Amino acid sequence: MTAHTHTEGEANTSAAGATRRASMAHAPTRELLERDSRAFLHQSLSTPCLDAIAHAEGIWIENLAGRRYMDFHGNSVHHIGYAHPRLKAALRAQMDELCFAPRRFTCETSVALAETLGRLAPGRLDKVLFTTGGSDAIEVALKLARAATGRFKTLSFWDAFHGAGFGAASVGGEATFRSGIAGPLLPGAEHVAPWAAHRCPYGTHSLADSARACAATISYVLEREGDVAAFIAEPMRASPLVAAPGFWKEVRAACDRHGTLLIFDEIPTGLGKTGRFFACEHEGVVPDILVLGKALGGAMLPIAAVVARHDLDVAGDYAIGHYTHEKNPLCARAALTTLAILREEGLAERAAELGAQARTRLETLAERVPWVGDIRGRGLMLGVEIVAGCSDDAPDPARAERILYRCLDEGLSFKISSGNVLTLSPPLVIARADLDRALAIFEAAVLAG
């Protein structure tokens, strides 16, 4: 089990080191971790692993030693929980019917999925292409924007993550995914500082002021460059951070003024997680291209989707995707069934309801604890900022990490975003009692500091 998105070298810190030592004390786990280290290329964020997972079901993951954790991370794939019985049954039936479709042939399952996404997506987003992962889907969106506009430049936020491919890393702004590679990334990938609730890079301190300054900067850059193909961003950042009201409408208007396409990356935040089926619905803004992934495969199979405006179907003479599994019926069945579960079980509405209750509880905690700063997010993707406290809002990553490992000791796994934001993102199927139990564990760990 990779318990959370840990920073490079984190396994050497005292808390993470203690967790890894406990795993290494269990002989079968130690052996598997050593085999993992020998077999895989090493990279930041996933090497070394902290533990080894043996079973996953519902909201739970279980390691080789039989230790269970409520998984409030899940790499954002587990909206319907792990091993959903309806999805398992659907995949068994699909394997008996049709297990693969070469790209030059179509199949009912893939067409049905494309049609379903076209109906669900806002506005006139009804032209679809599938890939095997979100990073690849971002690449497709960038290629489509170039083909449609005849331009090659992009604008995006520093500190954002859009994937690990060369194009995705170029428009992304996380140092981890941009460093260590010899030579330049894609040319024309321009960046601006993102909006922020605190310590605003534009010199203001309120979210509204920061958002206005950020929107004005985006408009200014689009005007001065004059030939930007696309602005790409998450409508709600997975940090998780929500923009001030009206921000995205200003950005949408700026893109329209300058002939720039708006691409929304909803890979981690879409499909009900924020309390709406699509995160952009909160903003009343429809992008030109919407990118989905992660949870689309139901925590079983890898699939991502690019959903574009109807009139952007202009790249028929180019190979903008051309993936071997472009119309894989198993992946498509996983996505179709996941979409059906999300809609028929009302999981977006459930995320809104449970998320509101959880947020109220976290805000009450913040009133009691000086080192809890901003409570952020929407639905069942919530963040708790850990700061120095006593009127000092400087980030406190060391305290954030101590809290994380206290929670792990009590059977609750989540991730740390931006170094000091404890990010709680449970499956949308979580029982109210389990959510209350998890929040009690979290509260105790935060109070202990």
C-alpha positions as CSV (number, residue, x, y, z in Angstrom):
1,M,0.0,0.0,0.0
2,T,1.3,3.4,-0.9
3,A,-0.5,5.2,1.9
4,H,-0.4,8.7,0.5
5,T,1.3,10.9,-2.0
6,H,4.5,11.3,-0.1
7,T,7.2,13.8,-1.0
8,E,10.6,12.7,-2.3
9,G,12.7,11.3,0.5
10,E,9.7,11.3,2.9
11,A,10.3,7.6,3.7
12,N,13.4,8.7,5.6
13,T,11.5,11.0,8.0
14,S,10.9,9.7,11.5
15,A,7.1,9.1,11.1
16,A,7.3,7.6,7.6
17,G,10.4,5.6,8.7
18,A,8.5,4.2,11.6
19,T,5.7,3.1,9.4
20,R,8.1,1.4,6.9
21,R,10.0,-0.3,9.8
22,A,6.7,-1.8,11.0
23,S,6.0,-3.1,7.5
24,M,9.5,-4.5,7.2
25,A,9.1,-6.4,10.5
26,H,6.5,-8.6,8.8
27,A,8.5,-11.1,6.9
28,P,6.2,-11.6,3.8
29,T,5.8,-7.9,3.5
30,R,9.5,-7.3,3.8
31,E,10.1,-9.8,1.1
32,L,7.6,-8.3,-1.3
33,L,8.9,-4.8,-0.7
34,E,12.4,-5.9,-1.4
35,R,11.3,-7.6,-4.6
36,D,9.4,-4.5,-5.6
37,S,12.5,-2.4,-5.1
38,R,14.6,-4.7,-7.2
39,A,12.1,-5.1,-10.0
40,F,10.8,-1.5,-10.6
41,L,12.5,1.6,-11.9
42,H,12.7,4.0,-8.9
43,Q,10.9,7.3,-9.0
44,S,9.7,10.0,-6.7
45,L,6.2,9.6,-5.2
46,S,6.1,5.8,-5.5
47,T,9.5,4.4,-4.5
48,P,10.0,3.0,-2.0
49,C,6.6,1.8,-1.1
50,L,5.6,1.9,2.5
51,D,3.6,-1.3,2.7
52,A,2.1,-4.1,0.6
53,I,-1.6,-4.4,-0.1
54,A,-3.4,-7.7,-0.2
55,H,-7.1,-6.9,-0.4
56,A,-9.4,-4.0,-1.2
57,E,-13.2,-3.8,-0.8
58,G,-15.6,-1.0,-0.3
59,I,-13.8,1.8,1.6
60,W,-11.2,-0.6,3.0
61,I,-7.7,-1.7,2.0
62,E,-5.9,-4.5,3.9
63,N,-2.1,-5.2,4.0
64,L,-0.4,-8.5,4.0
65,A,-0.3,-8.6,7.8
66,G,-4.1,-8.2,7.9
67,R,-4.1,-4.6,9.0
68,R,-7.1,-2.7,7.6
69,Y,-7.3,1.0,6.7
70,M,-10.2,3.2,5.6
71,D,-8.9,4.6,2.3
72,F,-9.5,8.3,2.0
73,H,-7.0,8.6,-0.8
74,G,-7.3,5.9,-3.4
75,N,-5.6,7.9,-6.1
76,S,-9.1,9.3,-6.7
77,V,-10.2,6.1,-8.5
78,H,-12.5,4.7,-5.9
79,H,-15.7,6.8,-6.1
80,I,-17.8,3.6,-6.1
81,G,-15.5,1.8,-3.7
82,Y,-13.3,-1.1,-4.3
83,A,-14.5,-4.4,-5.8
84,H,-18.1,-3.2,-6.4
85,P,-20.1,-6.4,-6.9
86,R,-22.2,-5.0,-9.7
87,L,-19.0,-4.0,-11.6
88,K,-17.4,-7.3,-11.0
89,A,-20.5,-9.1,-12.4
90,A,-20.6,-6.8,-15.4
91,L,-17.0,-7.4,-16.3
92,R,-17.4,-11.2,-16.0
93,A,-20.3,-11.0,-18.5
94,Q,-18.3,-8.7,-20.8
95,M,-15.4,-11.1,-20.8
96,D,-17.7,-13.9,-21.9
97,E,-19.2,-11.7,-24.7
98,L,-16.2,-9.7,-26.1
99,C,-12.9,-9.1,-24.5
100,F,-11.1,-6.9,-27.0
101,A,-11.8,-4.9,-30.2
102,P,-9.0,-4.0,-32.6
103,R,-9.0,-0.3,-33.2
104,R,-10.2,-0.5,-36.9
105,F,-13.4,-2.2,-35.6
106,T,-16.1,-0.7,-33.4
107,C,-18.2,-2.5,-30.7
108,E,-21.5,-1.8,-29.0
109,T,-20.0,-1.2,-25.6
110,S,-17.6,1.5,-26.6
111,V,-20.2,3.3,-28.7
112,A,-22.7,3.2,-25.9
113,L,-20.1,4.7,-23.5
114,A,-19.3,7.5,-25.9
115,E,-23.0,8.2,-26.4
116,T,-23.6,8.2,-22.6
117,L,-20.8,10.6,-21.9
118,G,-22.1,12.9,-24.7
119,R,-25.5,12.9,-23.1
120,L,-24.2,13.5,-19.6
121,A,-21.6,16.2,-20.4
122,P,-22.8,19.9,-20.2
123,G,-23.4,22.0,-23.2
124,R,-22.6,20.6,-26.6
125,L,-19.7,18.4,-25.4
126,D,-20.7,15.2,-27.3
127,K,-17.6,14.1,-29.3
128,V,-15.5,11.6,-27.4
129,L,-12.1,9.8,-27.6
130,F,-10.9,7.2,-25.0
131,T,-7.4,6.6,-23.8
132,T,-5.9,4.4,-21.1
133,G,-5.0,7.1,-18.7
134,G,-5.5,10.7,-17.8
135,S,-2.1,11.9,-18.9
136,D,-2.7,10.5,-22.4
137,A,-6.1,12.1,-22.4
138,I,-4.5,15.5,-21.7
139,E,-2.2,14.9,-24.6
140,V,-5.2,14.3,-26.9
141,A,-6.9,17.4,-25.7
142,L,-3.7,19.5,-26.4
143,K,-3.4,18.0,-29.9
144,L,-7.1,18.7,-30.6
145,A,-6.7,22.3,-29.5
146,R,-3.7,22.8,-31.8
147,A,-5.6,21.2,-34.7
148,A,-8.7,23.3,-34.1
149,T,-7.0,26.7,-33.6
150,G,-3.9,26.4,-35.8
151,R,-1.9,27.6,-32.7
152,F,0.5,25.8,-30.4
153,K,0.8,27.8,-27.2
154,T,-0.9,27.0,-24.0
155,L,-1.5,28.8,-20.7
156,S,-1.9,27.0,-17.4
157,F,-1.1,27.3,-13.7
158,W,2.1,26.8,-11.9
159,D,1.8,24.1,-9.2
160,A,-0.9,22.3,-11.2
161,F,-0.7,18.6,-12.1
162,H,-2.1,17.4,-15.4
163,G,-0.1,14.1,-15.9
164,A,3.4,12.8,-16.4
165,G,3.7,12.7,-20.2
166,F,5.9,15.3,-21.9
167,G,2.9,17.4,-23.0
168,A,1.0,16.9,-19.8
169,A,4.1,17.8,-17.7
170,S,4.7,20.8,-19.9
171,V,1.3,22.3,-19.1
172,G,1.6,21.1,-15.5
173,G,3.4,23.1,-13.0
174,E,4.6,20.7,-10.3
175,A,8.3,20.7,-10.0
176,T,8.4,17.0,-9.3
177,F,7.1,16.3,-12.8
178,R,9.2,18.9,-14.6
179,S,12.6,18.4,-13.0
180,G,15.3,15.7,-13.7
181,I,14.6,15.5,-17.4
182,A,17.4,16.6,-19.7
183,G,16.4,19.2,-22.3
184,P,13.3,21.4,-22.7
185,L,9.7,20.4,-22.4
186,L,7.1,21.5,-25.0
187,P,7.7,25.0,-26.4
188,G,4.9,27.6,-25.9
189,A,3.8,26.2,-22.5
190,E,3.2,29.5,-20.6
191,H,2.2,29.6,-16.9
192,V,0.7,32.0,-14.5
193,A,0.6,31.9,-10.7
194,P,-2.7,30.3,-9.5
195,W,-5.3,31.9,-7.3
196,A,-4.8,31.2,-3.6
197,A,-6.7,31.8,-0.4
198,H,-3.6,32.8,1.6
199,R,-0.1,34.0,0.9
200,C,-1.4,35.1,-2.5
201,P,1.4,35.4,-5.2
202,Y,-0.4,38.5,-6.5
203,G,0.2,40.4,-3.3
204,T,-3.3,40.3,-1.9
205,H,-4.7,38.2,1.0
206,S,-8.4,37.5,0.3
207,L,-9.6,34.7,-2.0
208,A,-11.8,37.2,-4.0
209,D,-8.9,39.7,-4.5
210,S,-6.6,36.9,-5.5
211,A,-9.1,35.5,-8.0
212,R,-9.7,38.9,-9.6
213,A,-6.0,39.5,-10.0
214,C,-5.5,36.0,-11.4
215,A,-8.3,36.4,-13.9
216,A,-6.9,39.8,-15.0
217,T,-3.5,38.3,-15.4
218,I,-4.9,35.4,-17.6
219,S,-6.8,37.9,-19.8
220,Y,-3.6,40.1,-20.1
221,V,-1.4,37.1,-21.1
222,L,-4.0,35.9,-23.6
223,E,-4.2,39.4,-25.1
224,R,-0.5,40.0,-25.3
225,E,0.4,36.6,-26.6
226,G,-2.5,36.7,-29.1
227,D,-2.0,33.1,-30.3
228,V,-2.7,30.8,-27.3
229,A,-4.5,27.7,-28.4
230,A,-5.8,26.6,-25.0
231,F,-6.0,27.5,-21.3
232,I,-6.0,24.3,-19.3
233,A,-6.9,24.0,-15.6
234,E,-8.8,22.1,-13.0
235,P,-12.1,23.8,-12.2
236,M,-11.5,22.8,-8.6
237,R,-7.9,22.1,-7.9
238,A,-7.3,18.7,-6.3
239,S,-5.3,20.5,-3.5
240,P,-8.4,20.8,-3.0
241,L,-9.0,24.5,-3.6
242,V,-12.1,26.2,-4.9
243,A,-11.9,29.5,-6.8
244,A,-13.9,32.6,-5.8
245,P,-17.4,32.9,-7.3
246,G,-17.3,34.4,-10.8
247,F,-13.6,33.5,-11.4
248,W,-14.2,30.9,-14.0
249,K,-16.8,33.0,-15.8
250,E,-14.2,35.8,-16.2
251,V,-11.7,33.2,-17.5
252,R,-14.3,31.8,-19.9
253,A,-15.0,35.3,-21.2
254,A,-11.3,36.0,-21.7
255,C,-10.9,32.8,-23.6
256,D,-13.8,33.7,-25.9
257,R,-12.4,37.2,-26.5
258,H,-9.1,35.9,-27.7
259,G,-10.1,32.7,-29.5
260,T,-8.5,30.4,-26.9
261,L,-10.1,27.1,-26.1
262,L,-10.9,26.3,-22.4
263,I,-9.9,22.8,-21.3
264,F,-11.1,21.6,-17.9
265,D,-9.1,18.7,-16.3
266,E,-11.7,16.9,-14.1
267,I,-9.6,13.7,-13.9
268,P,-9.5,13.7,-10.1
269,T,-12.6,15.9,-9.3
270,G,-15.2,14.8,-11.8
271,L,-17.9,12.1,-11.7
272,G,-19.7,13.2,-8.5
273,K,-16.8,13.7,-6.1
274,T,-17.5,17.5,-5.5
275,G,-21.3,17.0,-5.1
276,R,-22.1,17.7,-8.8
277,F,-21.6,15.1,-11.5
278,F,-19.1,17.5,-13.1
279,A,-17.0,19.9,-11.1
280,C,-17.5,22.7,-13.6
281,E,-21.3,22.6,-13.0
282,H,-20.7,24.5,-9.7
283,E,-19.3,27.4,-11.7
284,G,-22.0,27.5,-14.4
285,V,-19.2,27.4,-17.0
286,V,-18.9,24.9,-19.9
287,P,-15.4,24.3,-21.3
288,D,-14.6,23.5,-24.9
289,I,-12.9,20.3,-23.9
290,L,-13.5,18.2,-20.7
291,V,-11.1,15.5,-19.6
292,L,-12.1,12.6,-17.3
293,G,-10.2,9.7,-15.9
294,K,-9.3,7.9,-12.7
295,A,-12.7,6.9,-11.2
296,L,-14.2,6.3,-14.7
297,G,-12.9,2.8,-14.6
298,G,-14.5,2.0,-11.3
299,A,-11.2,1.3,-9.5
300,M,-10.8,-1.8,-11.7
301,L,-9.6,-0.9,-15.2
302,P,-7.7,2.1,-16.6
303,I,-9.7,4.4,-18.9
304,A,-9.9,8.1,-19.5
305,A,-12.0,10.2,-21.8
306,V,-11.7,13.4,-23.8
307,V,-15.2,15.0,-24.3
308,A,-15.1,17.9,-26.8
309,R,-17.5,20.4,-28.2
310,H,-19.3,19.0,-31.3
311,D,-17.8,21.4,-33.8
312,L,-14.2,20.6,-32.6
313,D,-14.4,17.4,-34.5
314,V,-11.8,18.7,-37.0
315,A,-8.9,16.4,-36.7
316,G,-10.1,13.5,-38.9
317,D,-6.9,13.5,-41.0
318,Y,-4.6,13.3,-37.9
319,A,-3.8,10.6,-35.4
320,I,-4.5,12.5,-32.3
321,G,-5.0,9.5,-30.0
322,H,-4.6,6.2,-31.9
323,Y,-4.3,4.0,-28.7
324,T,-4.4,0.2,-28.9
325,H,-7.1,0.1,-26.3
326,E,-9.1,3.0,-27.7
327,K,-12.3,0.9,-28.0
328,N,-11.5,-1.8,-25.5
329,P,-14.9,-3.3,-24.5
330,L,-13.8,-4.3,-21.0
331,C,-12.6,-0.8,-20.2
332,A,-15.8,0.6,-21.7
333,R,-18.0,-1.8,-19.8
334,A,-16.2,-0.8,-16.6
335,A,-16.9,2.9,-17.3
336,L,-20.5,2.4,-18.4
337,T,-21.3,0.4,-15.3
338,T,-19.5,2.9,-13.1
339,L,-21.6,5.8,-14.6
340,A,-24.7,3.8,-14.0
341,I,-23.9,3.1,-10.4
342,L,-23.0,6.8,-9.8
343,R,-26.3,7.9,-11.3
344,E,-28.7,5.2,-10.0
345,E,-27.3,5.3,-6.5
346,G,-27.3,9.1,-6.4
347,L,-23.7,9.3,-5.4
348,A,-23.1,12.9,-6.4
349,E,-26.0,13.9,-4.2
350,R,-24.7,11.7,-1.5
351,A,-21.3,13.4,-1.7
352,A,-22.9,16.8,-1.4
353,E,-24.9,15.8,1.7
354,L,-22.1,13.9,3.5
355,G,-19.5,16.5,2.5
356,A,-21.5,19.3,4.0
357,Q,-21.8,17.5,7.3
358,A,-18.1,16.6,7.3
359,R,-17.2,20.2,6.5
360,T,-19.3,21.6,9.3
361,R,-17.5,19.2,11.7
362,L,-14.0,20.2,10.4
363,E,-14.9,23.9,10.7
364,T,-15.8,23.3,14.3
365,L,-12.5,21.6,14.8
366,A,-10.7,24.6,13.2
367,E,-12.3,26.9,15.8
368,R,-10.7,24.9,18.6
369,V,-7.2,24.4,17.2
370,P,-4.8,27.2,16.3
371,W,-2.8,25.2,13.9
372,V,-5.8,24.4,11.6
373,G,-6.0,27.1,8.9
374,D,-8.3,27.0,5.9
375,I,-11.0,24.3,5.4
376,R,-11.3,23.8,1.7
377,G,-12.9,21.7,-1.0
378,R,-16.3,20.5,-2.0
379,G,-18.4,17.4,-1.6
380,L,-16.3,14.5,-0.4
381,M,-13.0,16.0,-1.4
382,L,-12.0,18.2,1.6
383,G,-8.7,19.7,2.7
384,V,-7.6,20.8,6.1
385,E,-4.6,23.3,6.0
386,I,-2.1,22.8,8.8
387,V,-0.3,26.0,9.8
388,A,2.1,27.1,12.5
389,G,-0.8,28.6,14.5
390,C,-0.9,31.5,17.0
391,S,-1.7,34.0,14.3
392,D,1.1,32.5,12.1
393,D,-0.5,31.1,8.9
394,A,2.9,29.7,7.6
395,P,2.6,26.1,6.4
396,D,3.6,23.4,8.9
397,P,4.5,20.3,6.9
398,A,6.1,18.6,9.9
399,R,2.9,18.8,11.9
400,A,0.8,17.7,9.0
401,E,3.0,14.6,8.6
402,R,2.7,13.8,12.3
403,I,-1.1,14.0,12.1
404,L,-1.1,11.7,9.0
405,Y,0.9,9.0,10.6
406,R,-1.2,9.1,13.8
407,C,-4.2,8.5,11.6
408,L,-2.4,5.6,9.8
409,D,-1.8,4.1,13.2
410,E,-5.5,4.2,13.9
411,G,-6.5,2.8,10.5
412,L,-7.2,5.9,8.4
413,S,-5.2,6.6,5.2
414,F,-5.3,9.9,3.3
415,K,-2.8,12.1,1.5
416,I,-1.0,15.4,2.1
417,S,-1.4,18.0,-0.7
418,S,0.8,21.0,-1.2
419,G,3.0,19.9,1.7
420,N,0.6,20.9,4.5
421,V,-3.0,20.2,3.4
422,L,-4.5,17.0,4.8
423,T,-6.8,15.9,2.0
424,L,-9.8,13.6,2.8
425,S,-11.3,12.0,-0.2
426,P,-13.4,8.9,0.7
427,P,-15.4,6.8,-1.7
428,L,-18.9,8.2,-2.3
429,V,-20.4,5.0,-1.0
430,I,-19.1,5.4,2.5
431,A,-21.5,4.7,5.3
432,R,-22.3,7.6,7.5
433,A,-21.1,5.6,10.5
434,D,-17.7,5.0,8.9
435,L,-17.4,8.6,7.9
436,D,-18.1,9.6,11.6
437,R,-15.5,7.1,12.8
438,A,-12.9,8.4,10.4
439,L,-13.5,12.0,11.4
440,A,-13.2,11.0,15.1
441,I,-9.8,9.5,14.3
442,F,-8.8,12.6,12.4
443,E,-10.0,15.0,15.1
444,A,-8.0,13.2,17.8
445,A,-4.9,13.2,15.7
446,V,-5.2,16.9,14.9
447,L,-5.9,17.8,18.5
448,A,-2.7,15.9,19.5
449,G,-0.8,18.2,17.1
